[in-house]
């Protein structure tokens, strides 16, 4: 086995990549993890293999997500600590029940369940209704929220404040890329969405010091009507599963009375079985 393939070296390289992504010196990380800087240096250079307990302390200090903690454990020659189950697995029954309750209770307003790459895993009926109205009765070809907003042939054409919304979404994506250096899917998504026509070239670079806004405001215009929403995110506070760690529920709230009334009217049409009124097909 070559030196480059040994667990000692692989763990050290991965740890160094994470430390540099945090813009920390070895001393910064050693002090935060409460270990000696010399021992950390030995770990990063492959002269010492970190124990499971040491990996946990370093991962805690670096605030690594569960998926990356497992990767660091594997790189160090240890078994992964955190399981990963699909949302339909029996072990996820309570999580799925909680999610379903949130989505139902949020009617008649849109709500989505997404993973950390903004792939839409579940959407409530309201989200489907509003999305189909905005797209003249058709479904989007994308299952990813960023692609929805950046594709000129998708929702982008309906967004009144597109530059504001797209800029905020990119701040979140840039933050993910910067904070999770081993996430190649996030990097690929960033390259893809910034390659769409009309995206300013400077958006491909992260704006240092820029912090994503806690609430995202989105305005839509279609068929002579304007809708306004603001969103809030819900995450699970103490996840012990990789899937749960990466989930977030986005609930859209009406920004004005007109939007609230429109969303209620769409639901009433669906409940009445009126698939023709306003060109709104039933999502069922």
Phi, psi and omega per residue, in radians:
X1 nan 2.328 -3.134
X2 -1.298 2.770 -3.138
X3 -1.049 -0.659 -3.073
X4 -1.163 -0.314 -3.080
X5 -1.729 -0.075 -3.105
X6 -1.227 2.598 3.120
X7 -1.010 -0.637 -3.123
X8 -1.002 -0.847 -3.093
X9 -1.216 -0.762 -3.112
X10 -1.070 -0.753 3.116
X11 -1.116 -0.715 3.141
X12 -1.117 -0.738 3.126
X13 -1.128 -0.735 -3.137
X14 -1.158 -0.730 3.127
X15 -1.114 -0.730 3.128
X16 -1.119 -0.676 3.120
X17 -1.085 -0.745 3.123
X18 -1.174 -0.706 3.130
X19 -1.098 -0.749 -3.130
X20 -1.204 -0.583 3.081
X21 -1.101 -0.538 3.094
X22 -1.456 -0.077 -3.107
X23 1.043 0.751 3.116
X24 -1.901 2.594 2.957
X25 -1.455 2.949 3.064
X26 -1.059 -0.635 3.134
X27 -1.147 -0.689 3.107
X28 -1.013 -0.867 -3.094
X29 -1.190 -0.714 -3.133
X30 -1.072 -0.730 -3.128
X31 -1.188 -0.710 -3.136
X32 -1.164 -0.703 -3.131
X33 -1.459 -0.117 3.130
X34 1.052 0.874 3.022
X35 -2.285 2.981 -3.133
X36 -1.374 2.546 3.107
X37 -1.107 -0.573 3.128
X38 -1.129 -0.784 -3.131
X39 -1.134 -0.693 3.095
X40 -1.082 -0.696 3.106
X41 -1.070 -0.713 3.124
X42 -1.130 -0.665 3.122
X43 -1.149 -0.783 -3.095
X44 -1.178 -0.539 -3.135
X45 -1.566 -0.060 3.127
X46 1.496 0.118 3.116
X47 -1.350 -0.336 3.132
X48 -2.424 2.452 3.095
X49 -1.697 2.213 -3.125
X50 -1.255 2.466 3.050
X51 -1.281 2.980 3.083
X52 -1.034 -0.721 -3.133
X53 -1.131 -0.687 3.126
X54 -1.166 -0.721 3.094
X55 -1.045 -0.725 3.123
X56 -1.086 -0.728 -3.140
X57 -1.160 -0.737 3.133
X58 -1.184 -0.702 3.127
X59 -1.145 -0.683 3.085
X60 -1.083 -0.770 -3.120
X61 -1.100 -0.657 -3.113
X62 -1.518 -0.053 -3.129
X63 0.943 0.855 -3.112
X64 -1.355 2.402 3.021
X65 -1.086 2.855 -3.053
X66 -1.087 -0.666 3.133
X67 -1.056 -0.743 -3.118
X68 -1.287 -0.506 3.041
X69 -1.113 -0.759 3.075
X70 -1.052 -0.728 -3.134
X71 -1.103 -0.688 3.124
X72 -1.188 -0.687 3.079
X73 -1.068 -0.803 3.122
X74 -1.087 -0.725 3.140
X75 -1.093 -0.524 -3.133
X76 -1.547 0.062 3.085
X77 1.544 0.307 -3.136
X78 -1.951 2.782 3.074
X79 -1.268 2.567 3.103
X80 -1.104 2.658 -3.068
X81 -1.710 -0.561 -2.979
X82 -1.899 2.274 3.125
X83 -1.321 2.897 3.066
X84 -2.403 2.018 -3.125
X85 -2.125 2.563 3.024
X86 -1.219 2.776 -3.099
X87 -1.110 -0.363 -3.139
X88 -1.579 -0.026 -3.125
X89 -1.229 2.586 3.128
X90 -0.977 -0.591 -3.128
X91 -1.157 -0.271 -3.078
X92 -1.819 0.247 -3.038
X93 -1.024 -0.782 -3.116
X94 -1.214 -0.649 3.095
X95 -1.105 -0.806 -3.138
X96 -1.126 -0.668 3.099
X97 -1.080 -0.727 3.111
X98 -1.101 -0.786 -3.137
X99 -1.094 -0.815 -3.137
X100 -1.048 -0.663 3.129
X101 -1.134 -0.763 3.119
X102 -1.068 -0.785 -3.097
X103 -1.144 -0.720 3.132
X104 -1.176 -0.774 -3.088
X105 -1.165 -0.354 -3.101
X106 -1.464 -0.167 3.063
X107 -0.983 2.507 0.163
X108 -1.662 0.485 -3.086
X109 -1.856 2.632 -3.057
X110 -1.158 2.501 3.037
X111 -2.596 2.526 -3.070
X112 -2.348 2.657 2.950
X113 -1.976 2.189 -3.083
X114 -2.289 2.757 2.999
X115 -1.609 -3.004 -3.020
X116 -1.237 -0.246 3.094
X117 -1.704 0.223 3.122
X118 1.140 0.405 2.964
X119 -1.282 2.277 -3.107
X120 -1.433 1.966 -3.113
X121 -1.574 -0.668 3.142
X122 -2.540 2.507 3.038
X123 -2.364 2.502 3.089
X124 -1.370 2.992 -3.092
X125 -1.057 -0.617 -3.128
X126 -1.097 -0.694 3.119
X127 -1.089 -0.717 3.132
X128 -1.165 -0.746 -3.139
X129 -1.066 -0.881 -3.099
X130 -1.136 -0.729 -3.127
X131 -1.094 -0.746 -3.136
X132 -1.195 -0.600 3.078
X133 -1.121 -0.761 -3.134
X134 -1.131 -0.509 -3.095
X135 -1.832 0.438 3.057
X136 0.986 0.742 3.024
X137 1.574 -0.094 3.139
X138 -1.762 2.787 3.059
X139 -1.546 2.601 3.073
X140 -1.179 2.622 3.077
X141 -1.439 -0.088 -3.100
X142 -1.849 2.656 2.987
X143 -2.090 0.507 -3.121
X144 -2.328 2.287 -3.039
X145 -1.120 -0.675 -3.130
X146 -1.187 -0.694 3.094
X147 -1.127 -0.624 3.064
X148 -0.937 -0.814 -2.998
X149 -1.514 -0.350 -3.103
X150 -1.708 -0.399 -3.135
X151 -1.272 2.105 -3.139
X152 -1.066 -0.379 -3.135
X153 -1.645 0.165 -3.126
X154 -2.080 -2.392 -3.062
X155 -1.163 -0.398 -3.077
X156 -0.890 -0.679 -3.101
X157 -1.168 -0.291 -3.094
X158 -1.782 -0.120 -3.033
X159 -1.531 2.105 -3.107
X160 -1.185 -0.785 -3.082
X161 -1.862 0.899 -3.002
X162 -1.032 -0.759 -3.095
X163 -1.083 -0.674 3.110
X164 -1.141 -0.829 -3.113
X165 -1.143 -0.830 -3.118
X166 -1.096 -0.682 3.112
X167 -1.085 -0.715 3.121
X168 -1.168 -0.752 3.118
X169 -1.062 -0.694 3.131
X170 -1.195 -0.570 3.077
X171 -1.071 -0.727 3.089
X172 -1.117 -0.746 -3.118
X173 -1.194 -0.744 3.083
X174 -1.063 -0.688 3.127
X175 -1.117 -0.684 3.097
X176 -1.130 -0.796 3.139
X177 -1.066 -0.747 -3.101
X178 -1.231 -0.609 -3.060
X179 -1.563 -0.239 -3.121
X180 -2.257 1.341 -2.984
X181 -1.104 -0.380 -3.113
X182 -1.561 0.003 -3.088
X183 -1.502 1.604 -3.115
X184 -1.240 -0.509 3.124
X185 -1.127 -0.650 3.110
X186 -1.148 -0.713 3.113
X187 -1.121 -0.730 3.121
X188 -1.111 -0.727 3.114
X189 -1.105 -0.709 3.107
X190 -1.074 -0.767 3.123
X191 -1.111 -0.681 -3.098
X192 -1.185 -0.878 -3.040
X193 -1.244 -0.533 3.118
X194 -1.370 -0.137 3.103
X195 -1.577 -0.113 3.110
X196 -1.137 2.621 3.123
X197 -1.028 2.481 3.066
X198 1.454 0.001 3.110
X199 -1.493 2.111 -3.118
X200 -0.967 2.393 -3.080
X201 -1.070 -0.545 -3.114
X202 -1.195 -0.299 3.121
X203 -1.231 -0.241 3.111
X204 -1.261 -0.287 -3.133
X205 -1.858 2.485 3.132
X206 -1.284 2.352 3.082
X207 -1.520 1.841 -3.079
X208 -1.070 2.405 -3.139
X209 1.485 -0.109 -3.133
X210 -1.458 2.225 -3.110
X211 -1.986 2.287 3.112
X212 -1.041 2.500 3.119
X213 -1.211 2.542 -3.127
X214 -1.199 -0.444 -3.133
X215 -2.257 2.349 3.137
X216 -1.835 2.204 3.099
X217 -1.804 2.263 -3.110
X218 -2.254 2.318 3.064
X219 -2.033 2.335 3.104
X220 -2.032 2.574 3.042
X221 -2.330 2.193 -3.128
X222 -2.813 2.449 3.102
X223 0.898 0.650 3.103
X224 1.366 0.076 3.140
X225 -1.957 2.646 3.056
X226 -2.132 2.299 3.086
X227 -2.046 2.519 3.100
X228 -2.283 2.322 3.119
X229 -2.310 2.675 2.878
X230 -2.227 2.642 -2.989
X231 -2.096 2.711 3.048
X232 -2.391 2.532 -3.089
X233 -1.877 2.456 3.055
X234 -2.092 2.285 3.073
X235 -2.200 2.900 3.116
X236 -1.597 2.182 -2.943
X237 -1.236 -0.595 -3.084
X238 -2.260 1.146 -3.093
X239 -1.251 2.501 3.029
X240 -2.127 0.173 -3.140
X241 -2.241 2.457 -3.088
X242 -1.042 -0.761 -3.131
X243 -1.065 -0.800 -3.126
X244 -1.132 -0.663 3.138
X245 -1.039 -0.542 -3.049
X246 -1.696 -0.041 -3.111
X247 -1.440 2.551 2.874
X248 -2.566 2.502 3.134
X249 -1.810 2.149 3.111
X250 -1.830 2.083 3.102
X251 -1.894 2.210 3.108
X252 -1.682 2.288 -3.132
X253 -1.992 2.514 3.128
X254 -1.176 2.334 -3.141
X255 -1.465 -0.196 -3.133
X256 -2.708 2.944 -3.086
X257 -1.123 -0.631 -3.116
X258 -1.099 -0.714 3.116
X259 -1.155 -0.724 3.113
X260 -1.062 -0.765 -3.136
X261 -1.154 -0.672 3.136
X262 -1.123 -0.786 -3.132
X263 -1.100 -0.678 3.101
X264 -1.153 -0.689 3.135
X265 -1.123 -0.690 3.097
X266 -1.069 -0.743 3.135
X267 -1.137 -0.723 3.138
X268 -1.118 -0.637 3.081
X269 -1.118 -0.755 3.128
X270 -1.119 -0.770 -3.125
X271 -1.092 -0.561 -3.135
X272 -1.441 -0.114 -3.137
X273 1.336 0.303 -3.112
X274 -1.499 1.505 -3.101
X275 -1.408 -0.164 -3.110
X276 -1.679 -0.509 -3.061
X277 -1.041 2.145 3.098
X278 1.191 0.198 3.133
X279 1.223 0.497 -3.115
X280 -1.736 1.882 3.107
X281 -1.370 2.693 3.096
X282 -1.283 2.361 3.119
X283 -1.335 -0.094 -3.095
X284 -1.500 nan nan
